[in-house]
Amino acid sequence: MDRIAMSEVRNITPRDMPAVASMFWNMFKTTKASVPQSLVDYLSKLYLHPSRADSDIISQVHVRGDGVLNGFIGSIPLRMSLDGSLVRAAICGPLMVEDYADDPLAGARLLRAFLAGPQDVSLSETANETSRIMWCKLRGSVLPAYSLEWVRVFRPAGFAIEVAAGRFQGMRLLAPLAKPLDAASLKLSKGSHPDSAPISEMNGFVDSDIDCDSLAGIIPSLLERFSLRPVWDTPDLEYILQEARTKSSYGAMYSRVVRSRNGVPVGAYLYHGAPGRIARVLQVLAAKEREGAVLDSLLNHARSNGAVAVRARTQPHLLQAMMVRRGIFFQRSSTVVHSRDSRVLDAFTEGNAFFNGLAGEGWNRLNGDDFN
């Protein structure tokens, strides 16, 4: 009890990083191997030296009365614009507490300290049920239209094996058995439901690969439709796009742009994938009324690459186009927001804010990389 009473929450320091890395490794990675130095180095770069915005938005650690670090909450700054006015945002990273049963209030202390920071709005796209409850008790709000996962299955047998492989090692050895089953399923569906496939909206548009530097140049124009949107300096956006490339658990990253016949960009998308795997979508960007064309490009490209399915996070402006493309919606984690500015909250509740993916947590290597 004394060590709990004397506990404190303070700003993170370089000497804390090995303990934070060990906590992350034990909580989120299934391997029993020792903590790789590459993870310690990456966490230090991500949380000690954020190059993207305000240096006074700082990650926090929880230290017991006996001096043992047993909790951490990450914080990544992001500058946003609300109808031309600067909005300082803090993106909540991992919220971790060791020996939670021995110190059940540590997580609440960390979250309270994070929300009390100098930012105008606090956000997370990966709040689990425990975190969601804590956010709501501290006057945060859940954003349902930003919180759903959308899955479009191409190859049912291969998809089933991939889902099982997430729980049972060795399941991917059965992948060759899925190919004839999926081929037969495709023939059957075409024969019995010739009109079941949605009409593609790609007519009049062309898609192609795009490198990160070029993509960084067109992203701002694709965000103009949102009243609340990120404001990235070009080097910072290029950094985020480069960091997003490395996700060894998901496969190679594909970066594509969709253009009209006269060459004007109307959308872009990034996803990670490999043949026989689920394509994990990091971001979909689309001009108004071009959401369907961009999604069709994504689906066609992932299917032709041998993906068994596409999985993407929802945003309000994509929901209608996703709904008519025979996908499945489910909820795994919640996108949550906390702000004292009613204009900021209105932008989110009205679906007029750009968040998730590049403007969230999904881009960094903590999501999808093994640090081997």
C-alpha positions in Angstrom: 0.0 0.0 0.0 2.8 2.4 0.8 4.5 2.0 -2.6 1.1 2.8 -4.2 0.5 5.9 -2.0 4.0 7.2 -2.9 3.7 6.5 -6.6 4.1 9.3 -9.1 3.5 10.2 -12.8 6.3 12.1 -14.5 7.7 13.0 -17.9 9.6 10.3 -19.6 13.4 10.4 -19.7 16.0 8.5 -21.8 16.9 6.2 -18.9 13.3 5.0 -18.8 13.4 3.6 -22.4 14.7 0.1 -21.7 12.0 -0.5 -19.0 9.3 0.9 -21.4 10.6 -1.3 -24.2 10.5 -4.4 -21.9 7.0 -3.6 -20.9 5.8 -3.2 -24.5 7.6 -6.4 -25.6 6.0 -8.5 -22.8 2.5 -7.1 -23.3 2.2 -7.0 -27.1 4.6 -9.5 -28.5 4.1 -13.3 -28.2 7.8 -14.2 -28.6 9.8 -15.0 -25.5 13.0 -13.7 -27.0 14.9 -10.9 -25.3 13.9 -7.3 -26.0 15.7 -6.2 -29.2 17.8 -3.1 -29.0 16.1 -1.9 -32.2 12.8 -1.6 -30.2 14.5 0.5 -27.5 16.1 2.7 -30.2 12.8 3.1 -32.0 10.8 4.0 -28.9 13.4 6.6 -28.0 13.1 8.1 -31.5 9.4 8.1 -31.4 8.7 9.4 -27.9 11.9 11.3 -26.8 12.6 13.2 -30.0 9.3 13.8 -31.8 10.3 15.9 -34.8 6.8 16.6 -36.0 5.4 19.3 -33.7 5.3 20.6 -30.1 8.1 19.6 -27.8 6.0 20.3 -24.6 3.6 17.5 -25.4 5.5 14.7 -23.6 4.9 11.0 -22.9 4.5 10.0 -19.2 5.6 7.1 -17.0 4.2 5.8 -13.7 6.7 5.0 -11.0 5.9 3.1 -7.8 7.0 4.3 -4.4 9.8 1.9 -4.5 11.2 3.5 -7.6 10.1 0.7 -10.1 8.7 2.0 -13.4 5.4 0.1 -13.9 3.4 2.2 -16.3 3.7 4.2 -19.5 1.5 6.3 -21.8 2.8 7.5 -25.2 2.1 10.9 -26.6 2.8 12.0 -30.2 2.1 15.7 -31.1 0.2 16.6 -34.2 -0.6 20.1 -35.5 -4.0 20.5 -37.1 -6.0 23.3 -38.7 -9.6 24.1 -37.9 -10.9 26.4 -40.6 -7.5 28.1 -40.7 -6.9 28.2 -36.9 -4.1 26.2 -35.3 -5.2 23.2 -33.1 -2.6 21.3 -31.1 -3.4 17.6 -30.9 -1.8 14.8 -28.9 -2.1 11.3 -30.2 -2.2 8.7 -27.4 0.1 5.8 -27.9 0.3 2.6 -25.8 -1.2 2.8 -22.3 0.5 0.1 -20.3 0.6 -0.9 -16.7 2.4 -3.9 -15.3 0.9 -5.7 -12.3 -2.3 -3.9 -12.8 -4.1 -5.8 -10.1 -1.6 -4.6 -7.5 -2.0 -0.9 -8.6 -5.4 -0.6 -10.3 -5.4 3.2 -10.4 -2.1 3.5 -12.2 -3.7 3.5 -15.7 -6.2 6.2 -14.7 -3.4 8.4 -13.3 -1.5 8.1 -16.5 -4.5 8.9 -18.7 -5.5 11.8 -16.5 -2.0 13.2 -16.8 -2.1 12.8 -20.6 -5.4 14.5 -20.9 -4.2 17.4 -18.7 -1.4 18.2 -21.2 -1.1 21.5 -23.1 -2.8 20.2 -26.2 -6.2 21.4 -27.5 -7.5 17.9 -28.3 -6.5 14.4 -27.2 -7.1 11.4 -29.5 -6.6 7.7 -29.7 -7.6 5.2 -32.4 -6.6 2.1 -30.4 -8.6 2.3 -27.2 -9.5 -1.1 -25.9 -12.6 -1.6 -23.7 -10.7 -0.8 -20.5 -9.2 2.4 -22.0 -12.5 3.3 -23.5 -14.3 3.3 -20.2 -11.5 5.4 -18.6 -11.7 7.9 -21.4 -15.5 8.2 -21.0 -15.2 8.7 -17.3 -12.8 11.5 -17.9 -15.3 13.2 -20.3 -13.9 11.7 -23.5 -16.2 10.6 -26.4 -16.2 7.6 -28.6 -16.5 8.2 -32.3 -18.4 5.2 -33.8 -17.9 6.2 -37.5 -14.1 6.2 -37.0 -14.0 3.0 -34.9 -15.1 0.3 -37.3 -13.0 -2.2 -39.2 -14.1 -3.1 -42.8 -13.1 -6.4 -44.4 -13.7 -7.3 -48.0 -13.0 -11.0 -48.6 -11.8 -12.2 -52.0 -10.7 -15.8 -51.1 -12.8 -17.3 -48.3 -10.7 -20.4 -47.6 -7.4 -18.5 -47.7 -9.0 -15.8 -45.4 -10.1 -18.4 -42.9 -6.6 -19.8 -42.7 -5.1 -16.3 -42.3 -7.5 -15.6 -39.4 -6.7 -18.9 -37.8 -2.9 -18.2 -38.2 -3.3 -15.2 -35.9 -4.1 -17.7 -33.1 -2.3 -20.9 -34.0 1.2 -21.1 -35.3 1.7 -23.3 -38.3 -1.7 -22.7 -39.8 -0.2 -21.0 -42.9 1.2 -24.4 -43.8 -2.3 -25.2 -44.9 -2.4 -22.3 -47.4 -1.8 -24.4 -50.5 -5.0 -26.3 -49.7 -7.0 -23.1 -49.8 -6.2 -22.3 -53.5 -8.3 -25.0 -55.2 -11.1 -24.3 -52.8 -11.1 -20.6 -53.5 -10.9 -21.2 -57.2 -14.0 -23.5 -57.1 -15.8 -21.0 -54.9 -15.1 -18.2 -57.5 -16.4 -20.3 -60.4 -19.6 -21.2 -58.4 -20.3 -17.7 -57.4 -19.9 -16.5 -61.0 -22.2 -19.2 -62.2 -25.0 -18.7 -59.7 -24.8 -14.9 -59.2 -23.6 -13.3 -62.4 -24.5 -9.9 -61.3 -23.3 -10.1 -57.7 -20.1 -8.0 -58.2 -20.5 -4.3 -57.7 -20.1 -2.1 -60.7 -16.7 -0.5 -60.7 -16.4 3.3 -60.7 -12.9 3.2 -62.2 -14.1 4.2 -65.7 -12.4 7.4 -66.6 -9.7 7.1 -63.9 -6.2 5.6 -64.0 -4.2 4.4 -61.1 -0.4 3.9 -60.7 2.3 3.5 -58.1 3.6 6.7 -56.4 6.7 7.2 -54.3 6.5 8.7 -50.8 8.0 12.0 -51.8 5.5 12.5 -54.6 2.6 11.3 -52.4 3.6 13.9 -49.7 3.1 16.6 -52.3 -0.5 15.7 -53.1 -1.8 14.7 -49.7 -2.6 18.3 -48.6 -4.9 18.9 -51.6 -6.8 15.7 -50.8 -7.4 16.9 -47.2 -9.0 20.2 -48.2 -12.5 18.8 -47.9 -12.1 18.5 -44.1 -12.6 21.5 -41.8 -10.3 19.9 -39.2 -7.2 18.3 -40.8 -3.5 17.8 -40.1 -1.0 20.4 -41.0 2.3 18.7 -41.9 5.5 20.3 -43.0 6.7 18.4 -46.1 9.8 16.8 -44.3 7.5 15.7 -41.4 5.0 14.0 -43.8 7.8 12.4 -45.7 9.2 11.1 -42.4 5.8 9.5 -41.5 5.4 7.9 -44.9 8.9 6.5 -44.8 8.4 5.1 -41.3 5.2 3.5 -42.4 6.9 1.3 -44.9 8.4 -1.1 -42.3 5.8 -3.5 -41.0 7.3 -6.9 -41.2 4.2 -8.7 -39.9 2.0 -7.3 -42.6 4.2 -7.4 -45.7 5.4 -4.9 -48.3 3.9 -1.5 -48.5 2.0 -0.4 -51.7 1.5 3.3 -52.4 -0.9 4.1 -55.2 -2.5 7.3 -56.7 -5.8 7.5 -58.6 -6.0 10.3 -61.3 -8.6 11.6 -63.6 -8.0 11.4 -67.4 -6.5 14.9 -67.3 -4.0 13.8 -64.6 -5.5 15.4 -61.6 -5.1 13.3 -58.4 -8.6 12.3 -57.0 -7.3 9.9 -54.4 -4.6 7.7 -53.1 -4.1 4.7 -50.8 -1.4 2.8 -48.9 -1.6 -0.8 -47.8 0.7 -3.6 -46.7 0.3 -7.1 -48.0 1.6 -10.2 -49.6 0.1 -13.1 -51.7 -2.1 -15.3 -49.5 -2.3 -12.6 -46.7 -4.8 -10.1 -45.6 -4.0 -6.6 -47.1 -3.8 -4.1 -44.2 -4.9 -0.7 -45.3 -3.1 2.2 -43.7 -4.9 5.1 -45.4 -7.5 5.8 -48.1 -7.7 9.4 -49.4 -10.4 10.5 -51.8 -11.8 13.7 -53.2 -15.6 14.2 -52.8 -17.6 11.8 -54.9 -14.5 9.9 -55.8 -14.5 7.5 -52.8 -15.9 4.6 -54.9 -13.3 4.9 -57.6 -10.5 5.0 -55.1 -11.8 2.0 -53.2 -12.3 0.0 -56.4 -8.7 0.7 -57.3 -7.6 -0.5 -53.9 -9.7 -3.7 -54.1 -8.6 -4.5 -57.7 -4.9 -4.0 -56.9 -5.0 -6.0 -53.7 -6.9 -8.8 -55.4 -4.5 -9.0 -58.3 -1.6 -9.1 -55.8 -3.0 -12.3 -54.3 -4.5 -10.9 -51.1 -7.2 -13.1 -49.5 -9.0 -10.0 -48.2 -8.6 -6.3 -47.6 -9.0 -4.8 -44.1 -9.3 -1.1 -43.5 -10.3 1.3 -40.8 -13.4 3.4 -41.4 -13.8 7.1 -41.7 -17.2 8.8 -42.1 -16.6 9.9 -45.7 -15.8 6.4 -46.8 -18.7 4.5 -45.1 -21.3 4.7 -47.9 -18.8 3.5 -50.5 -17.7 0.7 -48.2 -21.2 -0.4 -47.5 -22.1 -1.1 -51.2 -18.9 -3.1 -51.8 -20.1 -6.2 -49.9 -17.7 -5.8 -46.9 -18.1 -6.9 -43.3 -18.0 -4.3 -40.5 -16.8 -5.1 -37.0 -15.3 -3.2 -34.0 -12.0 -4.2 -32.4 -10.9 -0.9 -30.8 -12.4 2.5 -30.4 -11.4 5.9 -31.7 -11.9 8.4 -28.8 -11.6 12.2 -28.5 -11.3 14.6 -25.6 -11.4 18.4 -25.9 -12.8 21.4 -24.2 -13.3 23.1 -27.6 -16.8 22.5 -28.8 -15.8 23.4 -32.4 -13.3 20.6 -32.4 -15.8 18.1 -31.0 -18.4 19.2 -33.6 -15.9 18.6 -36.4 -15.5 15.0 -35.3 -19.2 14.2 -34.5 -20.2 15.7 -37.9 -17.6 13.6 -39.7 -15.7 16.6 -40.9 -12.4 15.8 -39.2 -9.6 13.7 -40.8 -8.2 11.2 -38.4 -6.8 7.6 -38.2 -3.9 6.1 -40.1 -1.3 8.8 -41.0 -3.1 11.2 -38.7 -3.1 8.7 -35.8 -1.0 5.8 -34.6 -1.3 3.3 -37.4 1.7 4.6 -39.3 4.4 3.9 -36.8 6.3 0.6 -36.4 4.7 -0.3 -33.1 1.8 -1.4 -35.2 2.7 -4.3 -37.4 6.5 -4.7 -37.0 8.5 -7.4 -35.3 11.7 -5.4 -34.8 13.8 -8.4 -36.0 
